[in-house]
């Protein structure tokens, strides 16, 4: 699929064509589409004609050796890095290259980095309340004036991330895995459509890793997930579709079994 095949529409804002989250069109194409993306840093090609599509509701894993372009790809999607060339679309209506980082987040894209960033001096409940998508900017109003609907939303999210029993525990007292789940819960409070997760299983115990896999599988369908990960066993647990990046472009794509039988993938990443 080429950029000219896309039906790009939306309100003109002076910074490009933008559509609201409510009008995000994914009925005839992927929720995320990158075509011919190039990014260079001082002559080094971090992304080299990268073309990649993520279907709505998919749990899509990205693997590859160090320097393959995985982080740069995430940075381009979220607006942290501007591509030298190429197209990046969210749905068929939102040109991400025309938006700021804050505007991209507001369209419904949430990103989680490898190291969890939660407010350790606040409780789990308070972290989720603070992250809630709301027009109220005063923390005190979030804590003391939550509506019944907002409280229900927090309770539902606590159940999803399996931290209901820790709702009133300080976030700083949580295990590493629990902090990771809390941060994912904070992203869910923003009502995203697409979650970008960078090595979410890093540093977890085997039990936490398995529970994380169960969490991601439960989110797939209602959300689209892109997971950058090195743990092959974890990838096997969660993903049917895996993309291998190498030297800034897609080397191979398919099931993990297919990729493990691909001599190119074995050579550059998986080893023998």
DRENPA-3360 file (N, C-alpha, C; in nm, 2 decimals, always signed):
BEGIN
1 = XXXXXXXX = +0.08/-0.12/+0.00/+0.00/+0.00/+0.00/+0.09/+0.12/+0.00 ~ +0.06/+0.22/-0.09/+0.14/+0.34/-0.10/+0.06/+0.46/-0.04 ~ +0.13/+0.56/-0.01/+0.07/+0.68/+0.06/-0.04/+0.73/-0.03 ~ -0.02/+0.74/-0.16/-0.12/+0.80/-0.25/-0.25/+0.72/-0.25 ~ -0.25/+0.59/-0.20/-0.37/+0.51/-0.19/-0.45/+0.54/-0.07 ~ -0.40/+0.62/+0.02/-0.47/+0.65/+0.15/-0.57/+0.76/+0.13 ~ -0.68/+0.74/+0.19/-0.79/+0.85/+0.19/-0.76/+0.94/+0.31 ~ -0.68/+1.04/+0.30/-0.64/+1.12/+0.41/-0.74/+1.24/+0.41;
9 = XXXXXXXX = -0.80/+1.25/+0.53/-0.90/+1.36/+0.55/-0.89/+1.41/+0.69 ~ -0.97/+1.51/+0.72/-0.97/+1.57/+0.85/-0.97/+1.72/+0.85 ~ -0.98/+1.78/+0.96/-0.98/+1.93/+0.96/-0.84/+1.99/+0.94 ~ -0.83/+2.09/+0.86/-0.70/+2.15/+0.84/-0.68/+2.25/+0.96 ~ -0.56/+2.23/+1.02/-0.53/+2.31/+1.14/-0.42/+2.41/+1.12 ~ -0.36/+2.41/+1.00/-0.24/+2.49/+0.98/-0.11/+2.42/+1.00 ~ -0.12/+2.30/+1.07/+0.00/+2.22/+1.09/-0.01/+2.09/+1.02 ~ -0.11/+2.08/+0.93/-0.13/+1.95/+0.86/-0.28/+1.91/+0.88;
17 = XXXXXXXX = -0.31/+1.80/+0.82/-0.45/+1.75/+0.84/-0.45/+1.66/+0.96 ~ -0.55/+1.69/+1.05/-0.56/+1.62/+1.17/-0.70/+1.57/+1.19 ~ -0.72/+1.46/+1.25/-0.85/+1.41/+1.28/-0.85/+1.37/+1.43 ~ -0.97/+1.39/+1.49/-0.98/+1.35/+1.63/-0.98/+1.20/+1.65 ~ -0.96/+1.16/+1.78/-0.96/+1.02/+1.81/-1.09/+0.96/+1.77 ~ -1.20/+1.03/+1.79/-1.33/+0.97/+1.77/-1.36/+0.94/+1.62 ~ -1.28/+1.01/+1.53/-1.30/+0.99/+1.39/-1.19/+0.91/+1.33 ~ -1.11/+0.85/+1.41/-1.00/+0.77/+1.36/-1.05/+0.66/+1.27;
25 = XXXXXXXX = -1.01/+0.66/+1.14/-1.06/+0.56/+1.04/-0.97/+0.45/+1.03 ~ -1.01/+0.33/+1.07/-0.92/+0.21/+1.06/-1.00/+0.10/+0.99 ~ -1.11/+0.14/+0.92/-1.20/+0.04/+0.86/-1.14/-0.02/+0.74 ~ -1.05/+0.04/+0.67/-1.00/-0.01/+0.55/-0.85/-0.01/+0.54 ~ -0.79/-0.02/+0.66/-0.64/-0.03/+0.66/-0.59/-0.04/+0.80 ~ -0.45/-0.04/+0.81/-0.39/-0.06/+0.94/-0.41/+0.06/+1.03 ~ -0.39/+0.04/+1.16/-0.40/+0.15/+1.25/-0.28/+0.24/+1.25 ~ -0.16/+0.18/+1.21/-0.04/+0.25/+1.20/+0.03/+0.20/+1.07;
33 = XXXXXXXX = +0.08/+0.30/+1.00/+0.14/+0.27/+0.87/+0.26/+0.37/+0.85 ~ +0.38/+0.31/+0.83/+0.50/+0.38/+0.80/+0.54/+0.34/+0.66 ~ +0.57/+0.44/+0.58/+0.62/+0.40/+0.44/+0.74/+0.48/+0.40 ~ +0.84/+0.41/+0.36/+0.96/+0.48/+0.31/+1.03/+0.58/+0.41 ~ +1.03/+0.54/+0.54/+1.08/+0.64/+0.64/+1.23/+0.63/+0.64 ~ +1.29/+0.75/+0.64/+1.44/+0.76/+0.65/+1.47/+0.86/+0.76 ~ +1.57/+0.82/+0.84/+1.62/+0.90/+0.95/+1.77/+0.88/+0.96 ~ +1.85/+0.99/+0.95/+1.99/+0.98/+0.96/+2.05/+1.07/+1.07;
41 = XXXXXXXX = +2.15/+1.02/+1.14/+2.21/+1.10/+1.24/+2.36/+1.11/+1.21 ~ +2.41/+1.23/+1.17/+2.55/+1.25/+1.14/+2.60/+1.14/+1.03 ~ +2.51/+1.12/+0.93/+2.55/+1.02/+0.83/+2.51/+0.88/+0.85 ~ +2.48/+0.85/+0.98/+2.44/+0.71/+1.01/+2.29/+0.69/+0.98 ~ +2.25/+0.59/+0.90/+2.11/+0.57/+0.86/+2.05/+0.49/+0.97 ~ +1.98/+0.55/+1.06/+1.91/+0.48/+1.17/+1.79/+0.41/+1.11 ~ +1.71/+0.47/+1.02/+1.60/+0.41/+0.95/+1.63/+0.43/+0.80 ~ +1.62/+0.32/+0.72/+1.66/+0.33/+0.58/+1.54/+0.27/+0.50;
49 = XXXXXXXX = +1.45/+0.36/+0.46/+1.34/+0.31/+0.38/+1.25/+0.21/+0.45 ~ +1.22/+0.25/+0.58/+1.14/+0.16/+0.66/+0.99/+0.17/+0.62 ~ +0.93/+0.05/+0.59/+0.79/+0.04/+0.56/+0.73/-0.07/+0.65 ~ +0.63/-0.03/+0.73/+0.58/-0.12/+0.83/+0.43/-0.09/+0.85 ~ +0.35/-0.19/+0.87/+0.20/-0.17/+0.90/+0.17/-0.25/+1.02 ~ +0.08/-0.19/+1.10/+0.03/-0.26/+1.22/-0.12/-0.26/+1.21 ~ -0.18/-0.38/+1.21/-0.33/-0.38/+1.20/-0.40/-0.35/+1.33 ~ -0.52/-0.30/+1.32/-0.60/-0.27/+1.44/-0.62/-0.39/+1.52;
57 = XXXXXXXX = -0.60/-0.38/+1.65/-0.63/-0.49/+1.74/-0.51/-0.59/+1.75 ~ -0.41/-0.57/+1.67/-0.30/-0.67/+1.67/-0.21/-0.65/+1.79 ~ -0.14/-0.76/+1.83/-0.03/-0.75/+1.92/+0.10/-0.79/+1.84 ~ +0.17/-0.68/+1.80/+0.28/-0.69/+1.70/+0.41/-0.68/+1.77 ~ +0.50/-0.78/+1.76/+0.63/-0.77/+1.82/+0.74/-0.72/+1.72 ~ +0.83/-0.64/+1.77/+0.94/-0.60/+1.69/+1.07/-0.65/+1.75 ~ +1.15/-0.72/+1.68/+1.28/-0.76/+1.73/+1.39/-0.72/+1.63 ~ +1.52/-0.74/+1.68/+1.63/-0.70/+1.59/+1.75/-0.67/+1.68;
65 = XXXXXXXX = +1.87/-0.68/+1.62/+1.99/-0.65/+1.69/+2.00/-0.51/+1.73 ~ +2.09/-0.48/+1.82/+2.12/-0.34/+1.86/+2.16/-0.26/+1.74 ~ +2.10/-0.14/+1.73/+2.13/-0.05/+1.62/+2.04/-0.08/+1.50 ~ +1.94/-0.17/+1.52/+1.85/-0.20/+1.40/+1.75/-0.09/+1.37 ~ +1.73/+0.00/+1.46/+1.64/+0.11/+1.44/+1.51/+0.10/+1.52 ~ +1.50/+0.01/+1.61/+1.38/-0.01/+1.69/+1.34/+0.12/+1.77 ~ +1.43/+0.17/+1.85/+1.40/+0.29/+1.93/+1.37/+0.41/+1.84 ~ +1.45/+0.43/+1.73/+1.43/+0.54/+1.64/+1.29/+0.53/+1.58;
73 = XXXXXXXX = +1.25/+0.41/+1.54/+1.11/+0.39/+1.49/+1.01/+0.44/+1.59 ~ +1.02/+0.40/+1.72/+0.93/+0.45/+1.82/+0.93/+0.60/+1.84 ~ +1.05/+0.66/+1.83/+1.07/+0.80/+1.84/+1.00/+0.87/+1.72 ~ +1.00/+0.82/+1.61/+0.94/+0.88/+1.49/+0.79/+0.87/+1.51 ~ +0.74/+0.76/+1.55/+0.59/+0.74/+1.57/+0.54/+0.84/+1.67 ~ +0.61/+0.87/+1.78/+0.57/+0.96/+1.89/+0.61/+1.10/+1.87 ~ +0.68/+1.13/+1.76/+0.71/+1.27/+1.73/+0.84/+1.32/+1.79 ~ +0.91/+1.23/+1.87/+1.04/+1.27/+1.93/+1.14/+1.30/+1.83;
81 = XXXXXXXX = +1.14/+1.22/+1.72/+1.23/+1.24/+1.61/+1.16/+1.26/+1.48 ~ +1.20/+1.36/+1.40/+1.13/+1.39/+1.27/+1.20/+1.31/+1.16 ~ +1.13/+1.24/+1.08/+1.19/+1.17/+0.97/+1.25/+1.27/+0.86 ~ +1.35/+1.23/+0.80/+1.41/+1.30/+0.69/+1.32/+1.29/+0.56 ~ +1.26/+1.17/+0.55/+1.16/+1.15/+0.44/+1.07/+1.03/+0.48 ~ +0.96/+1.02/+0.41/+0.87/+0.91/+0.44/+0.74/+0.96/+0.50 ~ +0.64/+0.87/+0.51/+0.51/+0.89/+0.57/+0.48/+0.81/+0.69 ~ +0.41/+0.87/+0.79/+0.38/+0.80/+0.91/+0.23/+0.84/+0.94;
89 = XXXXXXXX = +0.14/+0.74/+0.92/+0.00/+0.76/+0.94/-0.06/+0.68/+1.06 ~ -0.14/+0.74/+1.13/-0.22/+0.68/+1.24/-0.36/+0.67/+1.19 ~ -0.41/+0.54/+1.16/-0.53/+0.53/+1.09/-0.51/+0.57/+0.95 ~ -0.61/+0.62/+0.88/-0.60/+0.67/+0.75/-0.61/+0.82/+0.74 ~ -0.62/+0.88/+0.86/-0.66/+1.02/+0.86/-0.56/+1.11/+0.93 ~ -0.47/+1.06/+1.01/-0.38/+1.14/+1.09/-0.24/+1.12/+1.04 ~ -0.18/+1.23/+0.99/-0.04/+1.24/+0.95/+0.04/+1.27/+1.07 ~ +0.11/+1.18/+1.13/+0.18/+1.20/+1.25/+0.30/+1.30/+1.23;
97 = XXXXXXXX = +0.35/+1.30/+1.11/+0.47/+1.39/+1.09/+0.43/+1.54/+1.10 ~ +0.30/+1.57/+1.10/+0.26/+1.71/+1.10/+0.23/+1.75/+1.25 ~ +0.24/+1.66/+1.35/+0.20/+1.69/+1.48/+0.32/+1.69/+1.58 ~ +0.29/+1.76/+1.69/+0.39/+1.77/+1.80/+0.38/+1.64/+1.88 ~ +0.47/+1.62/+1.97/+0.46/+1.50/+2.06/+0.34/+1.50/+2.14 ~ +0.30/+1.62/+2.20/+0.18/+1.63/+2.28/+0.05/+1.60/+2.20 ~ +0.05/+1.65/+2.07/-0.06/+1.63/+1.99/-0.08/+1.48/+1.95 ~ +0.04/+1.42/+1.93/+0.04/+1.27/+1.89/-0.02/+1.19/+2.01;
105 = XXXXXXXX = +0.03/+1.23/+2.13/-0.03/+1.16/+2.25/-0.18/+1.18/+2.26 ~ -0.22/+1.30/+2.23/-0.37/+1.32/+2.24/-0.45/+1.25/+2.14 ~ -0.39/+1.21/+2.03/-0.47/+1.14/+1.92/-0.50/+0.99/+1.97 ~ -0.42/+0.94/+2.07/-0.45/+0.81/+2.11/-0.34/+0.71/+2.11 ~ -0.21/+0.77/+2.11/-0.09/+0.68/+2.11/-0.02/+0.70/+2.24 ~ -0.01/+0.59/+2.31/+0.06/+0.59/+2.44/+0.19/+0.51/+2.43 ~ +0.30/+0.56/+2.50/+0.43/+0.49/+2.49/+0.48/+0.46/+2.63 ~ +0.53/+0.34/+2.65/+0.59/+0.30/+2.77/+0.74/+0.27/+2.75;
113 = XXXXXXXX = +0.82/+0.33/+2.82/+0.97/+0.31/+2.81/+1.00/+0.19/+2.90 ~ +1.13/+0.14/+2.88/+1.17/+0.02/+2.95/+1.17/+0.04/+3.10 ~ +1.22/+0.15/+3.15/+1.22/+0.18/+3.30/+1.08/+0.24/+3.34 ~ +1.01/+0.18/+3.43/+0.89/+0.24/+3.47/+0.90/+0.37/+3.54 ~ +0.81/+0.46/+3.50/+0.81/+0.60/+3.56/+0.67/+0.62/+3.63 ~ +0.66/+0.59/+3.75/+0.54/+0.61/+3.83/+0.57/+0.71/+3.95 ~ +0.47/+0.76/+4.01/+0.49/+0.85/+4.12/+0.50/+0.77/+4.25 ~ +0.62/+0.74/+4.29/+0.64/+0.65/+4.40/+0.58/+0.70/+4.53;
121 = XXXXXXXX = +0.57/+0.83/+4.55/+0.52/+0.88/+4.68/+0.37/+0.88/+4.68 ~ +0.30/+0.84/+4.57/+0.16/+0.83/+4.57/+0.11/+0.69/+4.57 ~ -0.01/+0.67/+4.60/-0.07/+0.53/+4.60/-0.09/+0.49/+4.45 ~ -0.12/+0.36/+4.44/-0.15/+0.31/+4.31/-0.28/+0.38/+4.25 ~ -0.38/+0.39/+4.34/-0.50/+0.46/+4.30/-0.48/+0.60/+4.26 ~ -0.40/+0.67/+4.34/-0.37/+0.81/+4.30/-0.29/+0.83/+4.17 ~ -0.20/+0.73/+4.14/-0.13/+0.73/+4.02/-0.23/+0.72/+3.90 ~ -0.32/+0.63/+3.91/-0.42/+0.61/+3.81/-0.51/+0.74/+3.79;
129 = XXXXXXXX = -0.55/+0.80/+3.91/-0.63/+0.92/+3.90/-0.56/+1.03/+3.84 ~ -0.43/+1.04/+3.87/-0.35/+1.15/+3.81/-0.34/+1.14/+3.66 ~ -0.34/+1.01/+3.61/-0.32/+0.99/+3.47/-0.45/+0.99/+3.39 ~ -0.56/+1.00/+3.46/-0.69/+1.00/+3.39/-0.70/+1.11/+3.29 ~ -0.77/+1.07/+3.18/-0.79/+1.17/+3.07/-0.90/+1.26/+3.12 ~ -0.87/+1.38/+3.15/-0.97/+1.48/+3.20/-0.92/+1.62/+3.17 ~ -1.02/+1.71/+3.17/-0.98/+1.85/+3.15/-0.94/+1.92/+3.28 ~ -0.96/+1.86/+3.39/-0.93/+1.92/+3.52/-0.78/+1.91/+3.54;
137 = XXXXXXXX = -0.72/+2.02/+3.57/-0.57/+2.03/+3.58/-0.52/+2.03/+3.73 ~ -0.61/+2.04/+3.82/-0.57/+2.05/+3.96/-0.57/+1.91/+4.03 ~ -0.46/+1.87/+4.08/-0.45/+1.73/+4.14/-0.55/+1.71/+4.25 ~ -0.57/+1.81/+4.33/-0.67/+1.80/+4.44/-0.81/+1.77/+4.39 ~ -0.84/+1.82/+4.28/-0.98/+1.80/+4.23/-0.99/+1.65/+4.18 ~ -0.88/+1.60/+4.13/-0.88/+1.46/+4.09/-0.90/+1.36/+4.21 ~ -0.83/+1.40/+4.32/-0.83/+1.31/+4.44/-0.96/+1.32/+4.51 ~ -1.02/+1.44/+4.53/-1.13/+1.45/+4.62/-1.26/+1.47/+4.55;
145 = XXXXXXXX = -1.26/+1.49/+4.42/-1.39/+1.52/+4.35/-1.41/+1.42/+4.23 ~ -1.36/+1.30/+4.24/-1.38/+1.21/+4.14/-1.53/+1.17/+4.13 ~ -1.58/+1.16/+4.01/-1.72/+1.12/+3.99/-1.73/+0.97/+4.01 ~ -1.85/+0.92/+4.02/-1.87/+0.77/+4.03/-1.82/+0.70/+3.91 ~ -1.84/+0.76/+3.79/-1.79/+0.70/+3.67/-1.64/+0.70/+3.66 ~ -1.57/+0.80/+3.71/-1.43/+0.81/+3.72/-1.37/+0.70/+3.81 ~ -1.44/+0.69/+3.93/-1.39/+0.59/+4.02/-1.41/+0.45/+3.96 ~ -1.52/+0.43/+3.89/-1.54/+0.30/+3.83/-1.44/+0.27/+3.72;
153 = XXXXXXXX = -1.40/+0.37/+3.65/-1.29/+0.35/+3.55/-1.16/+0.31/+3.62 ~ -1.13/+0.37/+3.73/-1.01/+0.33/+3.80/-1.02/+0.19/+3.85 ~ -1.13/+0.16/+3.91/-1.15/+0.02/+3.96/-1.14/-0.08/+3.85 ~ -1.19/-0.05/+3.73/-1.19/-0.14/+3.62/-1.04/-0.16/+3.58 ~ -0.97/-0.05/+3.57/-0.83/-0.06/+3.53/-0.74/-0.14/+3.63 ~ -0.77/-0.12/+3.76/-0.70/-0.19/+3.87/-0.72/-0.34/+3.85 ~ -0.84/-0.38/+3.81/-0.87/-0.52/+3.78/-0.79/-0.57/+3.66 ~ -0.79/-0.49/+3.56/-0.72/-0.53/+3.43/-0.57/-0.55/+3.46;
161 = XXXXXXXX = -0.51/-0.46/+3.54/-0.36/-0.48/+3.57/-0.34/-0.56/+3.69 ~ -0.44/-0.61/+3.75/-0.43/-0.70/+3.87/-0.36/-0.64/+3.99 ~ -0.40/-0.51/+4.02/-0.35/-0.44/+4.13/-0.46/-0.39/+4.23 ~ -0.58/-0.46/+4.22/-0.69/-0.41/+4.30/-0.65/-0.42/+4.45 ~ -0.58/-0.53/+4.49/-0.55/-0.54/+4.63/-0.44/-0.44/+4.68 ~ -0.37/-0.38/+4.58/-0.26/-0.29/+4.61/-0.31/-0.14/+4.58 ~ -0.44/-0.12/+4.57/-0.48/+0.01/+4.53/-0.44/+0.12/+4.62 ~ -0.43/+0.10/+4.75/-0.39/+0.20/+4.84/-0.25/+0.19/+4.90;
169 = XXXXXXXX = -0.17/+0.11/+4.82/-0.03/+0.09/+4.86/+0.05/+0.20/+4.78 ~ +0.16/+0.25/+4.85/+0.24/+0.34/+4.78/+0.31/+0.27/+4.66 ~ +0.32/+0.34/+4.55/+0.37/+0.29/+4.43/+0.52/+0.25/+4.45 ~ +0.59/+0.32/+4.53/+0.73/+0.30/+4.56/+0.75/+0.16/+4.63 ~ +0.65/+0.10/+4.68/+0.66/-0.02/+4.75/+0.63/-0.14/+4.66 ~ +0.59/-0.12/+4.54/+0.56/-0.22/+4.45/+0.68/-0.29/+4.40 ~ +0.67/-0.42/+4.35/+0.78/-0.49/+4.29/+0.80/-0.42/+4.15 ~ +0.91/-0.46/+4.09/+0.94/-0.41/+3.95/+0.83/-0.44/+3.85;
177 = XXXXXXXX = +0.78/-0.56/+3.86/+0.68/-0.60/+3.76/+0.55/-0.52/+3.79 ~ +0.51/-0.51/+3.92/+0.39/-0.43/+3.95/+0.40/-0.29/+3.91 ~ +0.52/-0.23/+3.92/+0.54/-0.09/+3.87/+0.51/-0.08/+3.72 ~ +0.56/-0.19/+3.65/+0.54/-0.19/+3.50/+0.39/-0.20/+3.47 ~ +0.32/-0.28/+3.54/+0.17/-0.29/+3.52/+0.10/-0.16/+3.56 ~ +0.15/-0.10/+3.66/+0.08/+0.03/+3.70/+0.10/+0.13/+3.59 ~ +0.22/+0.14/+3.53/+0.25/+0.24/+3.43/+0.16/+0.20/+3.31 ~ +0.14/+0.08/+3.28/+0.05/+0.04/+3.17/-0.09/+0.08/+3.20;
185 = XXXXXXXX = -0.13/+0.07/+3.33/-0.26/+0.11/+3.37/-0.28/+0.26/+3.36 ~ -0.17/+0.34/+3.38/-0.17/+0.48/+3.37/-0.19/+0.52/+3.22 ~ -0.13/+0.44/+3.13/-0.16/+0.47/+2.99/-0.30/+0.44/+2.95 ~ -0.36/+0.33/+3.01/-0.49/+0.29/+2.98/-0.59/+0.40/+3.02 ~ -0.56/+0.47/+3.13/-0.64/+0.58/+3.18/-0.65/+0.69/+3.08 ~ -0.56/+0.70/+2.98/-0.56/+0.80/+2.88/-0.65/+0.76/+2.76 ~ -0.71/+0.64/+2.77/-0.79/+0.59/+2.66/-0.73/+0.59/+2.53 ~ -0.61/+0.52/+2.52/-0.54/+0.51/+2.39/-0.60/+0.41/+2.30;
193 = XXXXXXXX = -0.56/+0.42/+2.17/-0.59/+0.32/+2.07/-0.47/+0.23/+2.04 ~ -0.35/+0.29/+2.06/-0.23/+0.22/+2.02/-0.13/+0.24/+2.14 ~ -0.08/+0.12/+2.18/+0.02/+0.12/+2.29/+0.16/+0.08/+2.23 ~ +0.26/+0.16/+2.26/+0.40/+0.13/+2.22/+0.47/+0.09/+2.35 ~ +0.52/-0.04/+2.35/+0.58/-0.09/+2.48/+0.73/-0.13/+2.45 ~ +0.82/-0.07/+2.52/+0.96/-0.09/+2.49/+1.02/-0.19/+2.60 ~ +1.05/-0.31/+2.56/+1.11/-0.41/+2.65/+1.03/-0.42/+2.78 ~ +0.90/-0.44/+2.78/+0.82/-0.45/+2.90/+0.85/-0.56/+2.99;
201 = XXXXXXXX = +0.92/-0.67/+2.95/+0.95/-0.78/+3.03/+1.09/-0.77/+3.09 ~ +1.16/-0.67/+3.06/+1.30/-0.66/+3.11/+1.30/-0.65/+3.26 ~ +1.39/-0.73/+3.33/+1.40/-0.72/+3.47/+1.29/-0.79/+3.55 ~ +1.20/-0.86/+3.49/+1.09/-0.92/+3.56/+1.13/-1.06/+3.60 ~ +1.06/-1.11/+3.70/+1.08/-1.25/+3.74/+1.00/-1.34/+3.63 ~ +1.02/-1.47/+3.63/+0.95/-1.55/+3.54/+0.80/-1.54/+3.56 ~ +0.75/-1.54/+3.68/+0.61/-1.53/+3.71/+0.56/-1.39/+3.66 ~ +0.63/-1.28/+3.69/+0.58/-1.15/+3.64/+0.58/-1.15/+3.49;
209 = XXXXXXXX = +0.68/-1.21/+3.42/+0.68/-1.21/+3.28/+0.56/-1.29/+3.22 ~ +0.53/-1.40/+3.28/+0.41/-1.47/+3.24/+0.28/-1.39/+3.26 ~ +0.27/-1.33/+3.37/+0.15/-1.25/+3.40/+0.14/-1.13/+3.30 ~ +0.26/-1.07/+3.27/+0.26/-0.96/+3.17/+0.21/-1.01/+3.03 ~ +0.25/-1.13/+3.00/+0.20/-1.18/+2.87/+0.05/-1.20/+2.87 ~ +0.00/-1.25/+2.98/-0.15/-1.26/+3.00/-0.22/-1.13/+2.99 ~ -0.16/-1.03/+3.05/-0.21/-0.89/+3.04/-0.22/-0.84/+2.90 ~ -0.11/-0.85/+2.83/-0.10/-0.80/+2.69/-0.20/-0.88/+2.60;
217 = XXXXXXXX = -0.21/-1.01/+2.62/-0.31/-1.08/+2.54/-0.45/-1.04/+2.57 ~ -0.48/-1.00/+2.69/-0.61/-0.96/+2.73/-0.64/-0.82/+2.67 ~ -0.54/-0.74/+2.65/-0.56/-0.60/+2.59/-0.57/-0.60/+2.44 ~ -0.51/-0.70/+2.37/-0.51/-0.71/+2.23/-0.66/-0.73/+2.18 ~ -0.69/-0.66/+2.08/-0.83/-0.65/+2.03/-0.89/-0.52/+2.07 ~ -0.90/-0.50/+2.20/-0.95/-0.37/+2.24/-0.85/-0.26/+2.21 ~ -0.72/-0.29/+2.21/-0.62/-0.20/+2.18/-0.52/-0.26/+2.08 ~ -0.45/-0.18/+2.01/-0.34/-0.23/+1.93/-0.21/-0.21/+2.00;
225 = XXXXXXXX = -0.12/-0.31/+2.00/+0.00/-0.31/+2.08/+0.12/-0.33/+1.99 ~ +0.22/-0.25/+2.00/+0.35/-0.27/+1.94/+0.45/-0.30/+2.05 ~ +0.51/-0.41/+2.05/+0.60/-0.45/+2.16/+0.74/-0.47/+2.11 ~ +0.84/-0.39/+2.15/+0.98/-0.41/+2.12/+1.04/-0.50/+2.23 ~ +1.09/-0.61/+2.20/+1.13/-0.71/+2.30/+1.25/-0.79/+2.26 ~ +1.33/-0.84/+2.35/+1.44/-0.93/+2.32/+1.42/-1.07/+2.37 ~ +1.32/-1.09/+2.46/+1.30/-1.22/+2.53/+1.22/-1.30/+2.43 ~ +1.28/-1.40/+2.36/+1.22/-1.48/+2.26/+1.10/-1.56/+2.32;
233 = XXXXXXXX = +1.13/-1.62/+2.44/+1.02/-1.70/+2.50/+0.90/-1.62/+2.53 ~ +0.92/-1.49/+2.57/+0.81/-1.40/+2.60/+0.73/-1.37/+2.47 ~ +0.81/-1.34/+2.36/+0.75/-1.32/+2.23/+0.67/-1.43/+2.18 ~ +0.72/-1.55/+2.20/+0.64/-1.67/+2.16/+0.51/-1.68/+2.24 ~ +0.50/-1.64/+2.37/+0.38/-1.64/+2.45/+0.28/-1.54/+2.39 ~ +0.32/-1.43/+2.34/+0.22/-1.32/+2.32/+0.19/-1.29/+2.17 ~ +0.28/-1.32/+2.08/+0.26/-1.27/+1.95/+0.25/-1.37/+1.84 ~ +0.16/-1.35/+1.74/+0.15/-1.43/+1.62/+0.23/-1.37/+1.51;
241 = XXXXXXXX = +0.25/-1.24/+1.52/+0.32/-1.17/+1.41/+0.44/-1.09/+1.46 ~ +0.55/-1.12/+1.41/+0.68/-1.06/+1.45/+0.75/-1.00/+1.33 ~ +0.80/-0.88/+1.35/+0.88/-0.81/+1.25/+1.03/-0.80/+1.30 ~ +1.12/-0.84/+1.21/+1.26/-0.83/+1.24/+1.32/-0.70/+1.17 ~ +1.37/-0.61/+1.24/+1.44/-0.50/+1.18/+1.59/-0.52/+1.18 ~ +1.65/-0.47/+1.07/+1.80/-0.48/+1.06/+1.85/-0.37/+0.97 ~ +1.94/-0.29/+1.02/+2.00/-0.18/+0.95/+1.89/-0.08/+0.90 ~ +1.79/-0.06/+0.99/+1.69/+0.04/+0.97/+1.58/+0.01/+0.87;
249 = XXXXXXXX = +1.56/-0.12/+0.84/+1.45/-0.16/+0.75/+1.40/-0.30/+0.79 ~ +1.29/-0.34/+0.74/+1.23/-0.47/+0.77/+1.31/-0.58/+0.70 ~ +1.37/-0.67/+0.77/+1.44/-0.78/+0.72/+1.35/-0.90/+0.69 ~ +1.26/-0.93/+0.78/+1.16/-1.04/+0.76/+1.04/-1.02/+0.85 ~ +0.94/-1.09/+0.83/+0.82/-1.07/+0.90/+0.74/-1.20/+0.90 ~ +0.67/-1.24/+1.01/+0.59/-1.36/+1.01/+0.58/-1.41/+1.15 ~ +0.55/-1.54/+1.16/+0.54/-1.61/+1.28/+0.68/-1.63/+1.34 ~ +0.69/-1.65/+1.47/+0.83/-1.67/+1.53/+0.89/-1.80/+1.47;
257 = XXXXXXXX = +0.81/-1.90/+1.45/+0.86/-2.03/+1.39/+0.92/-2.00/+1.25 ~ +0.85/-1.92/+1.17/+0.90/-1.89/+1.04/+1.03/-1.82/+1.05 ~ +1.04/-1.72/+1.14/+1.16/-1.64/+1.15/+1.28/-1.72/+1.20 ~ +1.25/-1.81/+1.29/+1.36/-1.89/+1.34/+1.42/-1.99/+1.24 ~ +1.34/-2.01/+1.13/+1.39/-2.09/+1.02/+1.45/-2.01/+0.91 ~ +1.45/-1.88/+0.92/+1.50/-1.79/+0.82/+1.64/-1.77/+0.84 ~ +1.73/-1.81/+0.74/+1.87/-1.80/+0.76/+1.92/-1.66/+0.78 ~ +1.85/-1.56/+0.72/+1.89/-1.42/+0.73/+1.87/-1.38/+0.88;
265 = XXXXXXXX = +1.76/-1.42/+0.94/+1.73/-1.38/+1.07/+1.83/-1.44/+1.17 ~ +1.85/-1.57/+1.14/+1.95/-1.65/+1.23/+2.08/-1.58/+1.22 ~ +2.12/-1.54/+1.11/+2.26/-1.48/+1.09/+2.27/-1.35/+1.16 ~ +2.17/-1.26/+1.15/+2.19/-1.12/+1.20/+2.14/-1.11/+1.35 ~ +2.06/-1.20/+1.39/+2.00/-1.18/+1.53/+1.99/-1.30/+1.62 ~ +1.93/-1.40/+1.57/+1.90/-1.52/+1.66/+2.02/-1.60/+1.69 ~ +2.11/-1.61/+1.60/+2.23/-1.69/+1.62/+2.20/-1.84/+1.59 ~ +2.30/-1.92/+1.60/+2.28/-2.06/+1.57/+2.30/-2.15/+1.69;
% end
